[in-house]
């Protein structure tokens, strides 16, 4: 999947690990923000790489602090351990006007199980 294909699907809230792999491969020419919404101790032990850490426990404050001034149409992909917290984060970000925000289905657990 390309970033253009992802953004064209307006009803989409999640993407699969293979989709994220493809997006990471084209990140230099099609940039997006990768966000880990897990807690610091989770992030320290297991991560994808190149992400911004915004723990869900302090998400509104972190979003206001770290994403202030970000382009609201710039793509963002959020992940957590299993995909539940990241869906909450995506819901929050979309309510704040960040429309091109997606959750990694199954979280980093699915990423790891996919051997990506």
C-alpha positions in Angstrom: 0.0 0.0 0.0 1.2 3.5 -0.8 0.5 6.5 1.3 -1.6 7.9 -1.6 -3.8 4.8 -1.5 -4.1 5.0 2.3 -5.2 8.6 2.2 -7.7 8.0 -0.6 -9.7 5.5 1.6 -11.6 8.0 3.8 -13.5 5.4 5.8 -10.3 3.7 6.9 -9.2 3.8 10.6 -6.7 1.0 10.7 -3.9 -0.4 8.6 -2.2 -3.8 8.7 1.5 -4.4 9.7 2.3 -5.1 6.0 0.8 -1.8 5.0 3.0 0.0 7.6 6.1 -1.8 6.3 5.3 -0.5 2.8 4.8 3.0 4.1 8.0 2.9 6.1 9.9 1.9 2.9 8.6 5.0 1.1 8.8 7.3 4.1 11.6 9.4 2.6 9.4 10.5 -0.3 6.0 10.2 1.4 6.5 11.4 5.0 4.2 10.7 7.9 4.4 10.8 11.7 4.6 7.5 13.6 3.3 7.7 17.1 3.7 5.2 19.9 1.0 5.8 22.5 2.2 3.2 25.0 3.9 4.1 28.3 7.6 4.9 28.6 8.6 1.5 30.0 6.8 -0.3 27.2 8.4 1.9 24.6 11.9 1.4 26.1 11.7 -2.4 25.7 10.1 -2.8 22.3 9.5 -0.4 19.4 9.3 -0.1 15.7 11.8 2.9 15.3 11.4 6.5 14.1 8.4 7.1 16.2 7.3 9.9 18.6 6.3 8.7 22.1 3.0 10.2 23.3 1.7 8.0 26.1 -2.1 7.6 26.2 -2.1 8.2 29.9 -1.1 11.9 29.2 -2.3 12.1 25.6 -4.2 15.4 25.5 -1.4 17.3 27.2 1.2 15.6 25.0 -0.7 16.3 21.8 -1.1 19.9 22.7 2.6 20.2 23.6 4.3 18.0 20.9 1.9 18.3 17.9 1.1 22.0 18.3 1.5 23.6 14.9 1.6 20.3 13.0 -0.3 20.2 9.7 -3.7 18.8 10.4 -3.8 17.0 7.0 -0.3 15.4 7.5 -0.7 11.6 7.9 -0.1 10.1 11.3 0.0 6.4 12.2 -0.4 5.4 15.9 0.4 2.1 17.5 0.3 0.6 21.0 0.7 -3.0 22.2 -2.5 -4.6 20.8 -4.3 -1.8 18.9 -6.9 -0.7 21.4 -5.2 2.3 22.9 -4.1 3.4 19.5 -7.7 3.4 18.3 -8.6 5.7 21.2 -5.7 7.9 20.3 -6.8 8.1 16.7 -10.3 8.9 17.8 -8.9 11.8 19.9 -6.7 13.1 17.1 -9.5 13.0 14.6 -11.7 14.9 16.9 -8.9 17.5 17.2 -8.9 17.9 13.4 -6.1 15.5 12.4 -8.2 13.6 9.8 -5.4 11.5 8.2 -4.7 9.5 11.4 -4.7 5.7 11.5 -4.1 2.9 14.0 -1.9 -0.1 13.5 -4.2 -3.1 13.6 -3.1 -5.5 16.3 -0.4 -3.0 17.5 3.3 -3.8 17.9 2.3 -7.4 18.9 0.9 -8.0 15.3 3.9 -6.1 13.9 6.3 -8.5 15.7 4.2 -11.6 14.9 4.3 -10.6 11.2 8.2 -10.7 11.4 8.4 -7.2 10.1 
